[in-house]
Amino acid sequence: MSNPMKTRLPIVKTPADVAALTNLSKEEKEMALVNLKKVPLSDGWALLGSDPELQAFMHIIEQQSTALLDGDFQGAPFSPMNLVTLAVVKHTGNDYMDGLFSALTAVEIGQYKLSKDEYMKLGVLDNPDSCLWNDEERLSLKFASAVLNNTMTDELFEQARTTWGEQKLLRLFFWMSFAHTWGMLNNMMNIKLLPEMVQQMKQGLPPEAVAMLVGKYQKTRTDLKAFWDENIPDAPQPPSS
């Protein structure tokens, strides 16, 4: 009988874990060792150690997506980015991500020095009409639900566009798709939430640390824009009639 708690690919967190991988070339193992210093070593990220190039690419996507949502952050309690993330991980049914993001949000309530009353919101994530939510929080939850369940209405879309503008609306949607990819990935890998994993979220990040982190991501954004301008060729144009 297979172990129901065993992940389907190894969790790669140490040089010894890299050395034990049999699917990587010498050059790929060298990249995997570099990644140990660059990619967050949560269990989820470590599950991508069997493909270090994809692991790096996905980390760049996370940085770029965060940079594009400048002023927001996935862990900033009850911000639009945080709420759509909580909605996505619950929708995917992945208990690892659901548990970790719930724990992260709870920790960040303290780091952001919010009122203790804010903890009650964690109990009404499925009820956007609760009186505990303010207007933007309520919109974030309804927007996420409409995207995930393909129930978007013109009225809700217009409300989101009026509140956030076209760019933030699209960027929140893209972030949701990235988070959804992680939910599917973790379900495929059979990763389960264990008590010791929650300890990874014990410290959290104060707002000033988040600002420093996202500031570094802005350099990634600038570098990628330069790469786009200098290295991506023009797309072939259809022939004129």
URHU-V642707 format. One record per residue. N is the residue number from 0. RES is the residue in three letters. PSI is psi in radians with two decimals (999 if undefined). Layout:
# URHU-V642707
<<N:RES:PSI> <N:RES:PSI>>
This chain:
# URHU-V642707
<<0:MET:2.36> <1:SER:2.70> <2:ASN:2.03> <3:PRO:-0.24> <4:MET:0.02> <5:LYS:2.26> <6:THR:2.67> <7:ARG:-0.34> <8:LEU:2.71> <9:PRO:2.62> <10:ILE:2.06> <11:VAL:1.84> <12:LYS:-0.21> <13:THR:2.82> <14:PRO:-0.60> <15:ALA:-0.65> <16:ASP:-0.70> <17:VAL:-0.78> <18:ALA:-0.53> <19:ALA:-0.22> <20:LEU:2.28> <21:THR:-0.14> <22:ASN:-0.11> <23:LEU:2.54> <24:SER:3.02> <25:LYS:-0.77> <26:GLU:-0.69> <27:GLU:-0.62> <28:LYS:-0.61> <29:GLU:-0.71> <30:MET:-0.69> <31:ALA:-0.65> <32:LEU:-0.69> <33:VAL:-0.71> <34:ASN:-0.52> <35:LEU:-0.44> <36:LYS:-0.24> <37:LYS:-0.49> <38:VAL:2.39> <39:PRO:2.32> <40:LEU:0.76> <41:SER:2.85> <42:ASP:-0.65> <43:GLY:-0.88> <44:TRP:-0.65> <45:ALA:-0.37> <46:LEU:-0.28> <47:LEU:0.10> <48:GLY:-0.35> <49:SER:-0.18> <50:ASP:1.41> <51:PRO:-0.52> <52:GLU:-0.75> <53:LEU:-0.69> <54:GLN:-0.80> <55:ALA:-0.75> <56:PHE:-0.77> <57:MET:-0.56> <58:HIS:-0.64> <59:ILE:-0.73> <60:ILE:-0.75> <61:GLU:-0.79> <62:GLN:-0.80> <63:GLN:-0.74> <64:SER:-0.68> <65:THR:-0.72> <66:ALA:-0.67> <67:LEU:-0.48> <68:LEU:0.76> <69:ASP:2.28> <70:GLY:-0.16> <71:ASP:2.92> <72:PHE:2.54> <73:GLN:-0.46> <74:GLY:-0.08> <75:ALA:1.97> <76:PRO:2.11> <77:PHE:0.35> <78:SER:2.90> <79:PRO:-0.78> <80:MET:-0.72> <81:ASN:-0.78> <82:LEU:-0.69> <83:VAL:-0.55> <84:THR:-0.81> <85:LEU:-0.67> <86:ALA:-0.72> <87:VAL:-0.85> <88:VAL:-0.57> <89:LYS:-0.67> <90:HIS:-0.65> <91:THR:-0.27> <92:GLY:0.32> <93:ASN:1.90> <94:ASP:-0.43> <95:TYR:-0.93> <96:MET:-0.69> <97:ASP:-0.82> <98:GLY:-0.75> <99:LEU:-0.73> <100:PHE:-0.56> <101:SER:-0.75> <102:ALA:-0.75> <103:LEU:-0.79> <104:THR:-0.73> <105:ALA:-0.75> <106:VAL:-0.73> <107:GLU:-0.44> <108:ILE:-0.72> <109:GLY:-0.74> <110:GLN:-0.62> <111:TYR:0.03> <112:LYS:0.75> <113:LEU:2.89> <114:SER:2.54> <115:LYS:-0.35> <116:ASP:-0.41> <117:GLU:-0.47> <118:TYR:-0.49> <119:MET:-0.45> <120:LYS:-0.47> <121:LEU:-0.36> <122:GLY:-0.11> <123:VAL:0.51> <124:LEU:-0.44> <125:ASP:0.06> <126:ASN:1.44> <127:PRO:-0.27> <128:ASP:0.05> <129:SER:2.54> <130:CYS:-0.13> <131:LEU:-0.38> <132:TRP:2.56> <133:ASN:3.13> <134:ASP:-0.77> <135:GLU:-0.65> <136:GLU:-0.75> <137:ARG:-0.74> <138:LEU:-0.75> <139:SER:-0.78> <140:LEU:-0.71> <141:LYS:-0.66> <142:PHE:-0.82> <143:ALA:-0.78> <144:SER:-0.71> <145:ALA:-0.68> <146:VAL:-0.81> <147:LEU:-0.56> <148:ASN:0.13> <149:ASN:0.83> <150:THR:0.46> <151:MET:2.38> <152:THR:2.80> <153:ASP:-0.68> <154:GLU:-0.81> <155:LEU:-0.71> <156:PHE:-0.75> <157:GLU:-0.65> <158:GLN:-0.74> <159:ALA:-0.73> <160:ARG:-0.70> <161:THR:-0.67> <162:THR:-0.79> <163:TRP:-0.38> <164:GLY:2.82> <165:GLU:-0.71> <166:GLN:-0.85> <167:LYS:-0.63> <168:LEU:-0.86> <169:LEU:-0.63> <170:ARG:-0.64> <171:LEU:-0.71> <172:PHE:-0.79> <173:PHE:-0.71> <174:TRP:-0.69> <175:MET:-0.72> <176:SER:-0.63> <177:PHE:-0.82> <178:ALA:-0.64> <179:HIS:-0.66> <180:THR:-0.73> <181:TRP:-0.68> <182:GLY:-0.79> <183:MET:-0.73> <184:LEU:-0.82> <185:ASN:-0.58> <186:ASN:-0.76> <187:MET:-0.67> <188:MET:-0.20> <189:ASN:0.59> <190:ILE:2.35> <191:LYS:2.64> <192:LEU:2.19> <193:LEU:2.63> <194:PRO:-0.69> <195:GLU:-0.41> <196:MET:-0.61> <197:VAL:-0.46> <198:GLN:-0.39> <199:GLN:-0.44> <200:MET:0.11> <201:LYS:-0.67> <202:GLN:-0.76> <203:GLY:-3.00> <204:LEU:2.19> <205:PRO:2.78> <206:PRO:-0.66> <207:GLU:-0.58> <208:ALA:-0.65> <209:VAL:-0.75> <210:ALA:-0.71> <211:MET:-0.73> <212:LEU:-0.85> <213:VAL:-0.54> <214:GLY:-0.67> <215:LYS:-0.62> <216:TYR:-0.47> <217:GLN:-0.51> <218:LYS:-0.71> <219:THR:-0.73> <220:ARG:-0.78> <221:THR:-0.76> <222:ASP:-0.70> <223:LEU:-0.62> <224:LYS:-0.72> <225:ALA:-0.70> <226:PHE:-0.75> <227:TRP:-0.83> <228:ASP:-0.64> <229:GLU:-0.39> <230:ASN:-0.34> <231:ILE:2.08> <232:PRO:2.83> <233:ASP:2.52> <234:ALA:2.53> <235:PRO:2.40> <236:GLN:2.51> <237:PRO:2.58> <238:PRO:2.52> <239:SER:2.63> <240:SER:999>>
